[in-house]
Amino acid sequence: MRIFYFFILIGLAFTGCTDKKEPISTLHLGSTVWPGYEPLFLGQKKNIIDKKSIHLVEYISSSQTLRAFRRGQIDAAALTLYDALLLLSEGIGIKVVLVFDVSNGGDVIISQNRFLHFKDLYGKTIGLEKSTMGLHVLSKALKINDMKIGDVKIKKFEGYEHERAFEKRELDAIVTYEPMRSRMLKEGANEVFSSKEMPNEIIDVLIIRDEYLNKHPKQIKKLIVDWYRTLEYYKANIVESNTFFAKRLKLDPKDVNGSFDTLILPSKEENIKLLNEGETPFLLKVSANIEGLMFADRLIDKELPIDSLLDYDLSKLYDIK
């Protein structure tokens, strides 16, 4: 009889091991003020995204977010795909698990009002943010306008310095983005180039460290589920949500819709397609294009393992039909 109970206890012990719950480990997620990331903060404000398991760390520039990620101060980051590839080029293991948005006018080149067209900036000083997407946007604008990098002078600034430098006329134009775009245009500046002229090239994504995703896939899945729950709340409560966003974006509430209109926010189904459809998913195709531009800009000198960005079981994070 004792032997019988012994085997029952052993069976229960092994059952307990296989059914063990995934441990909760607070995810430190870095981001900047950008309309495409703002639903994260709305989600926590409305208790849709859990504050205990997801700790949002706000930085004043993408450059700061990159530095924090490199130093291991955060486990995840909201960044452009371009910035994600910079991290990948440094040998940092990351995965892209969500597409927040596709820029469709949110990234721009703003000029002083005496310049009406991009070509008017020949020989002029253009500011851009250190180490991030700015160089890509500028390179594209130069190419479209049959100009070269040597045709302009470049001055680098952190993102939070854009408006101050522009207002003090330390530069003739600047590569910037929302919400600075909306505020600067309201003050009379001109928009001489935007991401509408480079469709599907600026994509904002959620990246996770390899080791964190391997240990906590259920936690990441819940964050993704709650992200889309937040987007549903936003669409159902536009006025209330815009009031919240306006304070964070430092915009008039009536201007918030215009800021969001410069982005495409993929639905869950669209997101799955971007990450998973076809032999080479769309996200990897865009990554390959960006990689080519990075070679041209001499930011990298060897091929990147871009396939590794999606080298995980997507079904653990999404309910794929």
PyMOL commands that set and color helices and strands:
alter all, ss='L'
color gray80, all
select helices_A, chain A and resi 2-18+38-45+62-70+81-89+118-121+134-144+149-151+159-167+180-186+195-197+210-215+217-236+238-249+253-260+268-276+282-296+306-310+314-316
alter helices_A, ss='H'
color red, helices_A
select strands_A, chain A and resi 27-31+54-58+76-80+94-103+107-111+125-129+153-157+173-177+190-194+203-209+263-264
alter strands_A, ss='S'
color yellow, strands_A
deselect
rebuild
show_as cartoon
